[in-house]
Amino acid sequence: MKTTPRFTRLRPCPALAAGLGALPFLFASGSALADYTWNFPPPVTPIARDTLKIHNEFMLIIGALFVAVFAIMIYSMIKHRKSTGHAPKQFSGPTGTVQWIWALVPFAILLFIDFVLMGIPAYHAVIDMEDTKTKADMVLKVTGMQWKWQYEYPESGVKFVSNLSTPREQVVNQAEKSEHYLLETDNEVVLPVGKKVRVLLTATDVIHTWWVPQFGVKRDAVPGFLRETWLKIDEPGVYRGQCAELCGKDHGFMPVVVRAVPEPEYAAWVDRKKTELAAASAGAERTWSKDELLAHGKAVYEAQCAVCHQADGKGLPPAFPALSGSKLVTGPLLAADGQLLKGSHVDRVLNGKEGTAMQAFRNTLNDVDLAAVITYERNALGNSKGDLIQPAQIKSLRGERT
């Protein structure tokens, strides 16, 4: 099983590599040359192959036009220069057959190139790209949010959130960068090889873009809209991409990691995921100790909340308020009757706050995660409320809206 190269090392296409742009690299060291390529990453889907094929064809056509036009220009400048005694002609507008030929022939050539050599192949490729439903074998729903991805497999009932897993120490230059720095996640997307996957995309806050270069897929996820694309991966491997839209402070921390596996291995992964989800659901039925909630809550906080509120809870005011000493966090958990209290800590985590970067976590975290992270925030990060909330309480509150 192969792993894709860092797509951040992409360089111009082969047609340009043969030109002047390649000259500076002739003097580079061998190690530097080994770090760069002169092509797109190897395509592994029909869309990516079509895109690369059309791109290379277009580059050859454009290169030929470039050479022809500049050759004519250079010939004319040399042949008709004043120093050779060439006398300029005096005319205004197309006064003869030659002028009309010089105007119409290039126009006809460009028209043929645009509509026949370039237009028809591009048209067929675009139509194929947009055909998401024909013979689709499965559906993958992708939801972008600041700053992570949520994936859902509707037919299988599998749903999870994928976060950046690069250690914070590497981000702040306190540790050596890993091989896949900023391109690694805690939960990979797993897809079967050879199956057409219809990908549905949306977002909860701002516009994000789901992009994996080797798939030839780059589609915006827009809040309030359901957009779609498709892919069919030919080769097993791990393929990496990221959000390609400027979506906020941590735009550069939204990687996409897709693991393509044979169908039997995919089926086994689905079974494991279902077992994990069932175990998480069962966890909401038992009573957790405070220590258990704090330990689990710390992991959830670091994965979900630290990116905005910071690892120490100090936040980045005013956009991301501090949790340390926060009136919200140290305020009441619930109403006196045990119901959801508007503006409370639990309400804010469950339902978010409109008009801010604080998103609703009711649909992205399970009952255990929510109870644990709320308990952790109230008893860590400089806070010491001493109370806790159980997953069973979160489960009963999910249907309530303040």
WOVEN-V935790 format. One record per backbone hydrogen bond with DSSP energy under -1.0 kcal/mol. NH is the residue of the N-H (numbers start at 1). CO is the residue of the C=O. Records with the same first field share a line. If there is no record, write none. Layout:
BEGIN
NH=CO  CO
END
This chain:
BEGIN
4=238
9=6
10=7
17=13
18=14
19=16
22=19
23=20
26=23
27=24
28=25
33=29
34=30
35=32
36=33
44=214
49=45
50=46
51=47
52=48
53=49
54=50
55=51
56=52
57=53
58=54
59=55
60=56
61=57
62=58
63=59
64=60
65=61
66=62
67=63
68=64
69=65
70=66
71=67
72=68
73=69
74=70
75=71
76=72
77=73
78=74
79=75
80=76
84=81
85=82
86=81
95=93
100=96
101=97
102=98
103=99
104=100
105=101
108=104
109=105
110=106
111=107
112=108
113=109
114=110
115=111
116=112
117=112
118=113
119=114
122=118
123=119
124=120
125=121
126=122
127=123
128=124
129=125
130=126
132=130
136=133
137=196
138=196
140=198
141=152
142=200
143=150
144=202
145=148
148=145
149=162
150=143
151=160
152=141
153=158
157=153
158=153
160=151
162=149
165=184
170=167
171=167
172=168
173=170
174=169
175=169
181=178
183=180
186=163
189=257
191=259
193=261
194=233
197=231
198=138
199=229
200=140
201=227
202=142
204=144
208=221
210=219
212=217
215=212
216=213
217=212
219=210
221=208
225=222
227=201
229=199
231=197
234=44
237=260
238=2
239=258
241=256
242=211
243=254
244=209
247=245
251=248
253=250
256=241
258=239
259=189
260=237
261=191
266=262
267=263
268=264
269=265
270=266
271=267
272=268
273=269
274=270
275=271
276=272
277=273
278=274
279=275
280=276
281=277
282=278
283=279
285=282
293=289
294=290
295=291
296=292
297=293
298=294
299=295
300=296
301=297
302=298
303=299
304=300
305=301
306=301
308=305
309=305
310=306
313=310
315=309
316=320
320=316
323=313
324=313
326=323
330=326
335=339
338=335
344=341
345=332
348=344
349=345
350=346
351=347
352=348
353=358
356=353
361=349
362=350
365=361
370=366
371=367
372=368
373=369
374=370
375=371
376=372
377=373
378=374
383=380
385=378
394=390
395=391
396=392
397=393
398=394
400=397
END
